[in-house]
Amino acid sequence: MTDFANGTSFTDHVGLRSVATAYPSTALTVATSSATMHVTGRVSTFAGAQIFFNACVNASSFSGVEFSLGVSGTSNVTLGMVTRENQPEPPTTTIGTCVPPDPNAPFVSCHSAFTRLTTMATTAPLSVPFASLSGGSPHASVNPAQLLAIYFDLGWSTGEAPFDVDLTLSDVRFTPR
């Protein structure tokens, strides 16, 4: 799915491009080396790391995703998968198909399925089946035929004290059936 050996952008043999970023970019720094994405900084708002695709990805021939992840500074890490059907329709997003009942608050009723991860400071391999993600809206689960992005939310909540984070991500790939 992505190879950080070439930095934060990767294009596969059929031209699908994936880009890895951290958000907000004003608070988190991304470095890549030795096929690893390293994110550091101070978290004081909604923050995380993501891999997004330049097109809707059909990963239905796979059972989930695998990656190696290490995080220090927080143990409250959530993996989410953005799908086309759970993203608000234009103009809020460019490719979403979810029609929010309240156009002024589109992400209240249109949001990704997710699962909480058990993480350690030491990088360890994890495998997450698509079926283990839930809580999306309007579709509770992940439709792997409509993937737009994968993200790692760092779990900051309003009113929480800021914290320093150090995240290492590598070996990101789809899990064969």
VMD Tcl script that builds the backbone (N, CA, C; Angstrom):
set m [mol new atoms 531]
animate dup $m
set s [atomselect $m all]
$s set {name element resname resid chain x y z} {
  {N N MET 1 A 0.823 -1.192 0.000}
  {CA C MET 1 A 0.000 0.000 0.000}
  {C C MET 1 A 0.863 1.249 0.000}
  {N N THR 2 A 1.905 1.262 0.809}
  {CA C THR 2 A 2.801 2.409 0.796}
  {C C THR 2 A 4.196 1.967 1.211}
  {N N ASP 3 A 5.166 2.657 0.712}
  {CA C ASP 3 A 6.566 2.354 1.003}
  {C C ASP 3 A 7.248 3.671 1.351}
  {N N PHE 4 A 7.511 3.866 2.621}
  {CA C PHE 4 A 8.091 5.123 3.081}
  {C C PHE 4 A 9.558 5.282 2.692}
  {N N ALA 5 A 10.133 4.266 2.042}
  {CA C ALA 5 A 11.523 4.368 1.594}
  {C C ALA 5 A 11.689 5.506 0.587}
  {N N ASN 6 A 10.598 5.832 -0.119}
  {CA C ASN 6 A 10.637 6.909 -1.101}
  {C C ASN 6 A 10.022 8.194 -0.571}
  {N N GLY 7 A 9.834 8.287 0.731}
  {CA C GLY 7 A 9.225 9.476 1.318}
  {C C GLY 7 A 7.760 9.248 1.634}
  {N N THR 8 A 6.999 10.314 1.592}
  {CA C THR 8 A 5.603 10.227 1.993}
  {C C THR 8 A 4.649 9.969 0.830}
  {N N SER 9 A 5.155 9.883 -0.388}
  {CA C SER 9 A 4.314 9.634 -1.553}
  {C C SER 9 A 4.770 8.359 -2.251}
  {N N PHE 10 A 3.806 7.516 -2.614}
  {CA C PHE 10 A 4.129 6.244 -3.249}
  {C C PHE 10 A 3.141 5.993 -4.380}
  {N N THR 11 A 3.616 5.566 -5.529}
  {CA C THR 11 A 2.762 5.201 -6.647}
  {C C THR 11 A 3.024 3.744 -7.000}
  {N N ASP 12 A 1.943 2.954 -7.069}
  {CA C ASP 12 A 2.114 1.528 -7.351}
  {C C ASP 12 A 2.195 1.265 -8.858}
  {N N HIS 13 A 2.220 0.001 -9.240}
  {CA C HIS 13 A 2.413 -0.399 -10.632}
  {C C HIS 13 A 1.243 -0.038 -11.552}
  {N N VAL 14 A 0.070 0.286 -11.001}
  {CA C VAL 14 A -1.063 0.675 -11.841}
  {C C VAL 14 A -1.357 2.167 -11.768}
  {N N GLY 15 A -0.516 2.914 -11.062}
  {CA C GLY 15 A -0.659 4.359 -11.014}
  {C C GLY 15 A -1.424 4.905 -9.822}
  {N N LEU 16 A -1.836 4.026 -8.895}
  {CA C LEU 16 A -2.513 4.506 -7.698}
  {C C LEU 16 A -1.490 5.177 -6.787}
  {N N ARG 17 A -1.783 6.388 -6.401}
  {CA C ARG 17 A -0.861 7.151 -5.560}
  {C C ARG 17 A -1.414 7.212 -4.146}
  {N N SER 18 A -0.550 6.978 -3.157}
  {CA C SER 18 A -0.909 7.174 -1.765}
  {C C SER 18 A 0.050 8.210 -1.183}
  {N N VAL 19 A -0.481 9.019 -0.276}
  {CA C VAL 19 A 0.308 10.073 0.346}
  {C C VAL 19 A 0.116 9.976 1.851}
  {N N ALA 20 A 1.213 10.014 2.587}
  {CA C ALA 20 A 1.167 9.965 4.049}
  {C C ALA 20 A 1.408 11.364 4.597}
  {N N THR 21 A 0.593 11.764 5.557}
  {CA C THR 21 A 0.725 13.081 6.176}
  {C C THR 21 A 0.404 12.973 7.667}
  {N N ALA 22 A 0.675 14.051 8.375}
  {CA C ALA 22 A 0.257 14.183 9.771}
  {C C ALA 22 A -0.575 15.449 9.874}
  {N N TYR 23 A -1.502 15.458 10.809}
  {CA C TYR 23 A -2.359 16.626 10.990}
  {C C TYR 23 A -2.488 16.945 12.471}
  {N N PRO 24 A -2.508 18.208 12.831}
  {CA C PRO 24 A -2.281 19.363 11.973}
  {C C PRO 24 A -0.797 19.491 11.642}
  {N N SER 25 A -0.513 19.939 10.455}
  {CA C SER 25 A 0.879 20.043 10.004}
  {C C SER 25 A 1.640 21.119 10.757}
  {N N THR 26 A 0.933 22.022 11.416}
  {CA C THR 26 A 1.601 23.069 12.194}
  {C C THR 26 A 2.125 22.551 13.524}
  {N N ALA 27 A 1.639 21.394 13.979}
  {CA C ALA 27 A 2.040 20.863 15.280}
  {C C ALA 27 A 2.867 19.588 15.182}
  {N N LEU 28 A 2.701 18.845 14.103}
  {CA C LEU 28 A 3.381 17.560 13.968}
  {C C LEU 28 A 4.349 17.588 12.790}
  {N N THR 29 A 5.470 16.940 12.964}
  {CA C THR 29 A 6.510 16.854 11.945}
  {C C THR 29 A 6.594 15.423 11.445}
  {N N VAL 30 A 6.724 15.256 10.141}
  {CA C VAL 30 A 6.846 13.939 9.529}
  {C C VAL 30 A 8.239 13.798 8.942}
  {N N ALA 31 A 8.861 12.666 9.242}
  {CA C ALA 31 A 10.148 12.322 8.635}
  {C C ALA 31 A 10.051 10.880 8.150}
  {N N THR 32 A 10.696 10.588 7.048}
  {CA C THR 32 A 10.721 9.214 6.550}
  {C C THR 32 A 12.164 8.800 6.330}
  {N N SER 33 A 12.449 7.595 6.739}
  {CA C SER 33 A 13.760 7.001 6.488}
  {C C SER 33 A 13.641 5.506 6.708}
  {N N SER 34 A 14.428 4.761 5.991}
  {CA C SER 34 A 14.456 3.305 6.133}
  {C C SER 34 A 13.063 2.690 6.077}
  {N N ALA 35 A 12.224 3.163 5.159}
  {CA C ALA 35 A 10.872 2.632 4.963}
  {C C ALA 35 A 9.980 2.810 6.194}
  {N N THR 36 A 10.224 3.874 6.953}
  {CA C THR 36 A 9.458 4.164 8.169}
  {C C THR 36 A 8.982 5.605 8.155}
  {N N MET 37 A 7.748 5.813 8.604}
  {CA C MET 37 A 7.213 7.154 8.799}
  {C C MET 37 A 7.314 7.465 10.285}
  {N N HIS 38 A 7.923 8.595 10.602}
  {CA C HIS 38 A 8.127 8.995 11.995}
  {C C HIS 38 A 7.440 10.343 12.201}
  {N N VAL 39 A 6.476 10.391 13.142}
  {CA C VAL 39 A 5.706 11.600 13.415}
  {C C VAL 39 A 5.989 12.034 14.849}
  {N N THR 40 A 6.401 13.281 15.017}
  {CA C THR 40 A 6.667 13.811 16.356}
  {C C THR 40 A 6.033 15.191 16.488}
  {N N GLY 41 A 5.794 15.584 17.724}
  {CA C GLY 41 A 5.283 16.920 17.975}
  {C C GLY 41 A 4.444 16.988 19.228}
  {N N ARG 42 A 3.796 18.121 19.404}
  {CA C ARG 42 A 2.957 18.380 20.581}
  {C C ARG 42 A 1.499 18.388 20.138}
  {N N VAL 43 A 0.702 17.548 20.774}
  {CA C VAL 43 A -0.707 17.407 20.443}
  {C C VAL 43 A -1.526 18.274 21.393}
  {N N SER 44 A -2.291 19.217 20.814}
  {CA C SER 44 A -3.152 20.075 21.628}
  {C C SER 44 A -4.500 20.312 20.941}
  {N N THR 45 A -4.776 19.481 19.934}
  {CA C THR 45 A -6.032 19.534 19.190}
  {C C THR 45 A -6.197 18.194 18.492}
  {N N PHE 46 A -7.265 18.030 17.753}
  {CA C PHE 46 A -7.479 16.823 16.955}
  {C C PHE 46 A -6.233 16.600 16.106}
  {N N ALA 47 A -5.595 15.431 16.236}
  {CA C ALA 47 A -4.313 15.205 15.572}
  {C C ALA 47 A -4.130 13.734 15.231}
  {N N GLY 48 A -3.257 13.481 14.258}
  {CA C GLY 48 A -2.963 12.105 13.898}
  {C C GLY 48 A -2.117 12.014 12.648}
  {N N ALA 49 A -2.043 10.801 12.115}
  {CA C ALA 49 A -1.316 10.520 10.880}
  {C C ALA 49 A -2.274 9.802 9.948}
  {N N GLN 50 A -2.092 9.991 8.651}
  {CA C GLN 50 A -2.990 9.347 7.697}
  {C C GLN 50 A -2.266 8.975 6.420}
  {N N ILE 51 A -2.864 8.018 5.730}
  {CA C ILE 51 A -2.449 7.662 4.381}
  {C C ILE 51 A -3.707 7.798 3.533}
  {N N PHE 52 A -3.674 8.724 2.582}
  {CA C PHE 52 A -4.846 8.877 1.722}
  {C C PHE 52 A -4.477 8.534 0.291}
  {N N PHE 53 A -5.497 8.160 -0.472}
  {CA C PHE 53 A -5.309 7.705 -1.845}
  {C C PHE 53 A -5.834 8.747 -2.821}
  {N N ASN 54 A -5.252 8.796 -4.014}
  {CA C ASN 54 A -5.698 9.767 -5.012}
  {C C ASN 54 A -6.942 9.299 -5.757}
  {N N ALA 55 A -7.448 8.123 -5.416}
  {CA C ALA 55 A -8.672 7.586 -6.010}
  {C C ALA 55 A -9.307 6.634 -5.001}
  {N N CYS 56 A -10.550 6.311 -5.227}
  {CA C CYS 56 A -11.239 5.342 -4.379}
  {C C CYS 56 A -10.618 3.967 -4.630}
  {N N VAL 57 A -10.186 3.292 -3.570}
  {CA C VAL 57 A -9.500 2.010 -3.676}
  {C C VAL 57 A -10.469 0.867 -3.395}
  {N N ASN 58 A -10.461 -0.139 -4.257}
  {CA C ASN 58 A -11.247 -1.343 -4.024}
  {C C ASN 58 A -10.332 -2.392 -3.409}
  {N N ALA 59 A -10.426 -2.546 -2.095}
  {CA C ALA 59 A -9.615 -3.522 -1.369}
  {C C ALA 59 A -10.462 -4.710 -0.922}
  {N N SER 60 A -11.572 -4.959 -1.623}
  {CA C SER 60 A -12.485 -6.023 -1.209}
  {C C SER 60 A -11.898 -7.424 -1.359}
  {N N SER 61 A -10.810 -7.575 -2.097}
  {CA C SER 61 A -10.175 -8.893 -2.199}
  {C C SER 61 A -9.229 -9.152 -1.019}
  {N N PHE 62 A -9.155 -8.196 -0.084}
  {CA C PHE 62 A -8.325 -8.339 1.115}
  {C C PHE 62 A -9.217 -8.407 2.350}
  {N N SER 63 A -8.649 -8.866 3.459}
  {CA C SER 63 A -9.444 -9.007 4.691}
  {C C SER 63 A -9.223 -7.883 5.690}
  {N N GLY 64 A -8.197 -7.053 5.479}
  {CA C GLY 64 A -7.911 -5.961 6.411}
  {C C GLY 64 A -6.591 -5.307 6.086}
  {N N VAL 65 A -5.990 -4.681 7.103}
  {CA C VAL 65 A -4.690 -4.039 6.940}
  {C C VAL 65 A -3.720 -4.546 8.001}
  {N N GLU 66 A -2.444 -4.511 7.649}
  {CA C GLU 66 A -1.361 -4.858 8.555}
  {C C GLU 66 A -0.369 -3.718 8.547}
  {N N PHE 67 A 0.281 -3.515 9.676}
  {CA C PHE 67 A 1.289 -2.470 9.786}
  {C C PHE 67 A 2.063 -2.691 11.068}
  {N N SER 68 A 3.189 -2.012 11.166}
  {CA C SER 68 A 3.950 -1.982 12.415}
  {C C SER 68 A 3.803 -0.576 12.968}
  {N N LEU 69 A 3.475 -0.483 14.268}
  {CA C LEU 69 A 3.194 0.802 14.884}
  {C C LEU 69 A 3.787 0.863 16.281}
  {N N GLY 70 A 4.387 1.983 16.581}
  {CA C GLY 70 A 4.866 2.281 17.929}
  {C C GLY 70 A 4.476 3.709 18.261}
  {N N VAL 71 A 3.931 3.937 19.460}
  {CA C VAL 71 A 3.494 5.275 19.846}
  {C C VAL 71 A 3.856 5.514 21.299}
  {N N SER 72 A 4.520 6.632 21.568}
  {CA C SER 72 A 4.724 7.048 22.954}
  {C C SER 72 A 4.099 8.429 23.128}
  {N N GLY 73 A 3.647 8.700 24.329}
  {CA C GLY 73 A 2.995 9.968 24.620}
  {C C GLY 73 A 1.503 9.809 24.821}
  {N N THR 74 A 0.919 8.776 24.223}
  {CA C THR 74 A -0.494 8.473 24.392}
  {C C THR 74 A -0.733 6.993 24.117}
  {N N SER 75 A -1.688 6.432 24.814}
  {CA C SER 75 A -2.096 5.056 24.520}
  {C C SER 75 A -3.488 5.055 23.898}
  {N N ASN 76 A -4.019 6.232 23.659}
  {CA C ASN 76 A -5.363 6.395 23.118}
  {C C ASN 76 A -5.288 6.608 21.604}
  {N N VAL 77 A -4.983 5.538 20.861}
  {CA C VAL 77 A -4.838 5.620 19.408}
  {C C VAL 77 A -5.994 4.864 18.756}
  {N N THR 78 A -6.612 5.512 17.777}
  {CA C THR 78 A -7.726 4.922 17.048}
  {C C THR 78 A -7.353 4.797 15.582}
  {N N LEU 79 A -7.632 3.632 15.002}
  {CA C LEU 79 A -7.472 3.424 13.567}
  {C C LEU 79 A -8.835 3.632 12.924}
  {N N GLY 80 A -8.902 4.502 11.925}
  {CA C GLY 80 A -10.137 4.726 11.183}
  {C C GLY 80 A -9.903 4.531 9.705}
  {N N MET 81 A -10.966 4.158 9.007}
  {CA C MET 81 A -10.880 3.979 7.563}
  {C C MET 81 A -11.960 4.820 6.908}
  {N N VAL 82 A -11.519 5.756 6.098}
  {CA C VAL 82 A -12.419 6.659 5.402}
  {C C VAL 82 A -12.924 5.953 4.148}
  {N N THR 83 A -14.248 5.884 4.019}
  {CA C THR 83 A -14.853 5.311 2.819}
  {C C THR 83 A -15.706 6.368 2.131}
  {N N ARG 84 A -15.905 6.160 0.885}
  {CA C ARG 84 A -16.660 7.121 0.084}
  {C C ARG 84 A -18.083 7.310 0.622}
  {N N GLU 85 A -18.731 6.196 1.015}
  {CA C GLU 85 A -20.124 6.266 1.458}
  {C C GLU 85 A -20.294 6.913 2.832}
  {N N ASN 86 A -19.217 7.060 3.607}
  {CA C ASN 86 A -19.305 7.696 4.926}
  {C C ASN 86 A -18.700 9.093 4.955}
  {N N GLN 87 A -18.340 9.619 3.799}
  {CA C GLN 87 A -17.847 10.988 3.706}
  {C C GLN 87 A -18.954 11.879 3.144}
  {N N PRO 88 A -19.090 13.101 3.666}
  {CA C PRO 88 A -20.129 13.994 3.156}
  {C C PRO 88 A -19.961 14.269 1.661}
  {N N GLU 89 A -21.091 14.440 1.011}
  {CA C GLU 89 A -21.080 14.741 -0.418}
  {C C GLU 89 A -20.505 16.139 -0.660}
  {N N PRO 90 A -20.143 16.427 -1.917}
  {CA C PRO 90 A -19.680 17.778 -2.234}
  {C C PRO 90 A -20.744 18.804 -1.862}
  {N N PRO 91 A -20.365 19.979 -1.449}
  {CA C PRO 91 A -19.038 20.572 -1.516}
  {C C PRO 91 A -18.171 20.302 -0.285}
  {N N THR 92 A -18.697 19.605 0.744}
  {CA C THR 92 A -17.893 19.371 1.950}
  {C C THR 92 A -16.653 18.553 1.621}
  {N N THR 93 A -16.802 17.464 0.873}
  {CA C THR 93 A -15.669 16.691 0.370}
  {C C THR 93 A -15.843 16.567 -1.139}
  {N N THR 94 A -14.805 16.160 -1.828}
  {CA C THR 94 A -14.881 16.095 -3.285}
  {C C THR 94 A -15.446 14.778 -3.792}
  {N N ILE 95 A -15.436 13.726 -2.970}
  {CA C ILE 95 A -15.801 12.411 -3.486}
  {C C ILE 95 A -16.837 11.685 -2.630}
  {N N GLY 96 A -17.230 12.243 -1.486}
  {CA C GLY 96 A -18.171 11.570 -0.598}
  {C C GLY 96 A -19.567 11.455 -1.172}
  {N N THR 97 A -20.333 10.476 -0.672}
  {CA C THR 97 A -21.706 10.271 -1.137}
  {C C THR 97 A -22.726 10.349 -0.003}
  {N N CYS 98 A -22.299 10.584 1.228}
  {CA C CYS 98 A -23.208 10.688 2.366}
  {C C CYS 98 A -23.925 12.050 2.309}
  {N N VAL 99 A -25.240 12.011 2.427}
  {CA C VAL 99 A -26.032 13.244 2.431}
  {C C VAL 99 A -26.372 13.563 3.893}
  {N N PRO 100 A -25.718 14.571 4.474}
  {CA C PRO 100 A -25.968 14.876 5.887}
  {C C PRO 100 A -27.321 15.556 6.082}
  {N N PRO 101 A -28.067 15.169 7.127}
  {CA C PRO 101 A -29.342 15.837 7.407}
  {C C PRO 101 A -29.147 17.322 7.721}
  {N N ASP 102 A -28.013 17.655 8.350}
  {CA C ASP 102 A -27.710 19.047 8.653}
  {C C ASP 102 A -26.450 19.442 7.884}
  {N N PRO 103 A -26.581 20.158 6.766}
  {CA C PRO 103 A -25.420 20.541 5.971}
  {C C PRO 103 A -24.422 21.421 6.726}
  {N N ASN 104 A -24.864 22.045 7.822}
  {CA C ASN 104 A -23.954 22.878 8.614}
  {C C ASN 104 A -23.099 22.055 9.575}
  {N N ALA 105 A -23.432 20.787 9.759}
  {CA C ALA 105 A -22.660 19.884 10.627}
  {C C ALA 105 A -22.544 18.526 9.934}
  {N N PRO 106 A -21.887 18.472 8.771}
  {CA C PRO 106 A -21.885 17.238 7.974}
  {C C PRO 106 A -21.191 16.051 8.634}
  {N N PHE 107 A -20.178 16.299 9.465}
  {CA C PHE 107 A -19.432 15.185 10.031}
  {C C PHE 107 A -20.100 14.588 11.271}
  {N N VAL 108 A -21.218 15.158 11.714}
  {CA C VAL 108 A -21.983 14.558 12.809}
  {C C VAL 108 A -22.649 13.277 12.323}
  {N N SER 109 A -23.179 13.305 11.105}
  {CA C SER 109 A -23.885 12.135 10.578}
  {C C SER 109 A -23.117 11.394 9.486}
  {N N CYS 110 A -21.987 11.901 9.066}
  {CA C CYS 110 A -21.156 11.262 8.044}
  {C C CYS 110 A -19.741 11.124 8.596}
  {N N HIS 111 A -19.394 9.930 9.077}
  {CA C HIS 111 A -18.048 9.748 9.632}
  {C C HIS 111 A -17.594 8.300 9.514}
  {N N SER 112 A -16.307 8.108 9.622}
  {CA C SER 112 A -15.637 6.834 9.365}
  {C C SER 112 A -15.849 5.802 10.461}
  {N N ALA 113 A -15.773 4.536 10.055}
  {CA C ALA 113 A -15.721 3.427 11.011}
  {C C ALA 113 A -14.316 3.393 11.603}
  {N N PHE 114 A -14.201 2.887 12.824}
  {CA C PHE 114 A -12.918 2.937 13.527}
  {C C PHE 114 A -12.813 1.792 14.533}
  {N N THR 115 A -11.617 1.634 15.076}
  {CA C THR 115 A -11.374 0.714 16.182}
  {C C THR 115 A -10.232 1.268 17.020}
  {N N ARG 116 A -10.300 1.035 18.290}
  {CA C ARG 116 A -9.226 1.477 19.177}
  {C C ARG 116 A -8.095 0.459 19.128}
  {N N LEU 117 A -6.857 0.943 19.111}
  {CA C LEU 117 A -5.682 0.072 19.044}
  {C C LEU 117 A -4.981 0.004 20.389}
  {N N THR 118 A -4.411 -1.131 20.678}
  {CA C THR 118 A -3.527 -1.273 21.824}
  {C C THR 118 A -2.120 -1.047 21.306}
  {N N THR 119 A -1.489 0.035 21.754}
  {CA C THR 119 A -0.172 0.391 21.225}
  {C C THR 119 A 0.867 0.390 22.329}
  {N N MET 120 A 2.115 0.301 21.911}
  {CA C MET 120 A 3.258 0.376 22.812}
  {C C MET 120 A 4.265 1.352 22.225}
  {N N ALA 121 A 5.183 1.814 23.045}
  {CA C ALA 121 A 6.225 2.715 22.554}
  {C C ALA 121 A 7.141 1.986 21.582}
  {N N THR 122 A 7.366 0.714 21.802}
  {CA C THR 122 A 8.188 -0.093 20.910}
  {C C THR 122 A 7.342 -0.511 19.712}
  {N N THR 123 A 7.871 -0.360 18.521}
  {CA C THR 123 A 7.140 -0.724 17.314}
  {C C THR 123 A 6.837 -2.215 17.301}
  {N N ALA 124 A 5.565 -2.539 17.029}
  {CA C ALA 124 A 5.119 -3.933 16.988}
  {C C ALA 124 A 4.155 -4.116 15.828}
  {N N PRO 125 A 4.137 -5.318 15.231}
  {CA C PRO 125 A 3.209 -5.570 14.127}
  {C C PRO 125 A 1.774 -5.714 14.633}
  {N N LEU 126 A 0.842 -5.164 13.863}
  {CA C LEU 126 A -0.584 -5.281 14.162}
  {C C LEU 126 A -1.317 -5.683 12.890}
  {N N SER 127 A -2.371 -6.444 13.053}
  {CA C SER 127 A -3.239 -6.823 11.941}
  {C C SER 127 A -4.665 -6.483 12.344}
  {N N VAL 128 A -5.350 -5.715 11.503}
  {CA C VAL 128 A -6.699 -5.259 11.822}
  {C C VAL 128 A -7.642 -5.667 10.687}
  {N N PRO 129 A -8.549 -6.617 10.954}
  {CA C PRO 129 A -9.530 -6.992 9.938}
  {C C PRO 129 A -10.518 -5.850 9.685}
  {N N PHE 130 A -10.955 -5.695 8.446}
  {CA C PHE 130 A -11.968 -4.684 8.136}
  {C C PHE 130 A -13.191 -4.864 9.033}
  {N N ALA 131 A -13.556 -6.120 9.297}
  {CA C ALA 131 A -14.758 -6.424 10.083}
  {C C ALA 131 A -14.672 -5.936 11.524}
  {N N SER 132 A -13.482 -5.591 12.017}
  {CA C SER 132 A -13.345 -5.150 13.415}
  {C C SER 132 A -13.588 -3.650 13.580}
  {N N LEU 133 A -13.768 -2.939 12.485}
  {CA C LEU 133 A -14.053 -1.506 12.566}
  {C C LEU 133 A -15.569 -1.292 12.574}
  {N N SER 134 A -16.013 -0.362 13.416}
  {CA C SER 134 A -17.443 -0.086 13.533}
  {C C SER 134 A -17.637 1.377 13.918}
  {N N GLY 135 A -18.885 1.777 14.116}
  {CA C GLY 135 A -19.183 3.135 14.568}
  {C C GLY 135 A -19.266 4.173 13.474}
  {N N GLY 136 A -19.159 3.749 12.214}
  {CA C GLY 136 A -19.273 4.698 11.113}
  {C C GLY 136 A -20.714 5.132 10.910}
  {N N SER 137 A -20.890 6.182 10.130}
  {CA C SER 137 A -22.243 6.653 9.848}
  {C C SER 137 A -22.260 7.320 8.470}
  {N N PRO 138 A -23.217 7.008 7.629}
  {CA C PRO 138 A -24.411 6.231 7.907}
  {C C PRO 138 A -24.192 4.721 7.885}
  {N N HIS 139 A -23.054 4.241 7.391}
  {CA C HIS 139 A -22.759 2.805 7.387}
  {C C HIS 139 A -21.801 2.498 8.528}
  {N N ALA 140 A -22.222 1.641 9.437}
  {CA C ALA 140 A -21.459 1.383 10.664}
  {C C ALA 140 A -20.104 0.741 10.400}
  {N N SER 141 A -20.023 -0.099 9.382}
  {CA C SER 141 A -18.784 -0.837 9.132}
  {C C SER 141 A -18.020 -0.257 7.940}
  {N N VAL 142 A -16.909 -0.888 7.616}
  {CA C VAL 142 A -16.068 -0.464 6.492}
  {C C VAL 142 A -16.473 -1.232 5.247}
  {N N ASN 143 A -16.694 -0.519 4.172}
  {CA C ASN 143 A -16.865 -1.145 2.874}
  {C C ASN 143 A -15.500 -1.077 2.197}
  {N N PRO 144 A -14.732 -2.192 2.178}
  {CA C PRO 144 A -13.373 -2.131 1.634}
  {C C PRO 144 A -13.318 -1.817 0.142}
  {N N ALA 145 A -14.447 -1.829 -0.537}
  {CA C ALA 145 A -14.471 -1.487 -1.959}
  {C C ALA 145 A -14.494 0.021 -2.179}
  {N N GLN 146 A -14.557 0.808 -1.079}
  {CA C GLN 146 A -14.682 2.263 -1.212}
  {C C GLN 146 A -13.659 3.033 -0.366}
  {N N LEU 147 A -12.468 2.501 -0.192}
  {CA C LEU 147 A -11.472 3.146 0.672}
  {C C LEU 147 A -10.895 4.417 0.062}
  {N N LEU 148 A -10.864 5.466 0.890}
  {CA C LEU 148 A -10.255 6.731 0.495}
  {C C LEU 148 A -9.014 7.044 1.328}
  {N N ALA 149 A -8.998 6.569 2.583}
  {CA C ALA 149 A -7.872 6.874 3.479}
  {C C ALA 149 A -7.905 5.965 4.693}
  {N N ILE 150 A -6.754 5.873 5.316}
  {CA C ILE 150 A -6.587 5.177 6.594}
  {C C ILE 150 A -5.928 6.178 7.521}
  {N N TYR 151 A -6.446 6.313 8.741}
  {CA C TYR 151 A -5.851 7.282 9.656}
  {C C TYR 151 A -5.662 6.717 11.055}
  {N N PHE 152 A -4.704 7.320 11.750}
  {CA C PHE 152 A -4.387 6.977 13.132}
  {C C PHE 152 A -4.626 8.231 13.965}
  {N N ASP 153 A -5.756 8.280 14.670}
  {CA C ASP 153 A -6.099 9.428 15.501}
  {C C ASP 153 A -5.383 9.290 16.839}
  {N N LEU 154 A -4.809 10.378 17.328}
  {CA C LEU 154 A -4.000 10.348 18.549}
  {C C LEU 154 A -4.777 10.655 19.829}
  {N N GLY 155 A -6.078 10.710 19.756}
  {CA C GLY 155 A -6.923 10.681 20.936}
  {C C GLY 155 A -6.962 11.889 21.834}
  {N N TRP 156 A -6.670 13.069 21.319}
  {CA C TRP 156 A -6.790 14.266 22.147}
  {C C TRP 156 A -8.260 14.648 22.256}
  {N N SER 157 A -8.695 15.090 23.437}
  {CA C SER 157 A -10.072 15.538 23.657}
  {C C SER 157 A -10.074 16.969 24.162}
  {N N THR 158 A -11.128 17.699 23.841}
  {CA C THR 158 A -11.270 19.076 24.308}
  {C C THR 158 A -11.119 19.134 25.816}
  {N N GLY 159 A -10.311 20.058 26.285}
  {CA C GLY 159 A -10.077 20.221 27.714}
  {C C GLY 159 A -8.907 19.401 28.249}
  {N N GLU 160 A -8.382 18.495 27.439}
  {CA C GLU 160 A -7.248 17.670 27.855}
  {C C GLU 160 A -5.951 18.473 27.740}
  {N N ALA 161 A -5.023 18.191 28.627}
  {CA C ALA 161 A -3.725 18.858 28.584}
  {C C ALA 161 A -2.966 18.423 27.323}
  {N N PRO 162 A -2.220 19.333 26.703}
  {CA C PRO 162 A -1.391 18.958 25.555}
  {C C PRO 162 A -0.362 17.904 25.956}
  {N N PHE 163 A 0.054 17.110 24.981}
  {CA C PHE 163 A 1.075 16.092 25.253}
  {C C PHE 163 A 1.975 15.937 24.037}
  {N N ASP 164 A 3.205 15.475 24.299}
  {CA C ASP 164 A 4.160 15.195 23.229}
  {C C ASP 164 A 3.925 13.783 22.728}
  {N N VAL 165 A 4.064 13.600 21.426}
  {CA C VAL 165 A 3.841 12.291 20.828}
  {C C VAL 165 A 5.015 11.920 19.940}
  {N N ASP 166 A 5.262 10.628 19.861}
  {CA C ASP 166 A 6.294 10.068 18.995}
  {C C ASP 166 A 5.698 8.796 18.394}
  {N N LEU 167 A 5.384 8.840 17.096}
  {CA C LEU 167 A 4.733 7.726 16.418}
  {C C LEU 167 A 5.645 7.207 15.320}
  {N N THR 168 A 5.768 5.884 15.226}
  {CA C THR 168 A 6.537 5.239 14.171}
  {C C THR 168 A 5.625 4.256 13.452}
  {N N LEU 169 A 5.538 4.364 12.121}
  {CA C LEU 169 A 4.664 3.520 11.310}
  {C C LEU 169 A 5.466 2.951 10.152}
  {N N SER 170 A 5.313 1.661 9.902}
  {CA C SER 170 A 5.992 1.027 8.766}
  {C C SER 170 A 5.235 -0.221 8.332}
  {N N ASP 171 A 5.692 -0.805 7.240}
  {CA C ASP 171 A 5.150 -2.075 6.732}
  {C C ASP 171 A 3.635 -2.061 6.539}
  {N N VAL 172 A 3.100 -0.967 6.019}
  {CA C VAL 172 A 1.659 -0.844 5.810}
  {C C VAL 172 A 1.267 -1.594 4.548}
  {N N ARG 173 A 0.327 -2.519 4.699}
  {CA C ARG 173 A -0.128 -3.299 3.529}
  {C C ARG 173 A -1.512 -3.898 3.814}
  {N N PHE 174 A -2.189 -4.271 2.760}
  {CA C PHE 174 A -3.463 -4.970 2.904}
  {C C PHE 174 A -3.192 -6.421 3.265}
  {N N THR 175 A -4.060 -6.999 4.064}
  {CA C THR 175 A -3.931 -8.385 4.508}
  {C C THR 175 A -4.591 -9.306 3.478}
  {N N PRO 176 A -3.824 -10.263 2.934}
  {CA C PRO 176 A -4.415 -11.206 1.977}
  {C C PRO 176 A -5.495 -12.054 2.666}
  {N N ARG 177 A -6.467 -12.478 1.883}
  {CA C ARG 177 A -7.504 -13.387 2.416}
  {C C ARG 177 A -6.929 -14.766 2.596}
}
mol reanalyze $m
mol bondsrecalc $m
mol representation Tube
mol addrep $m
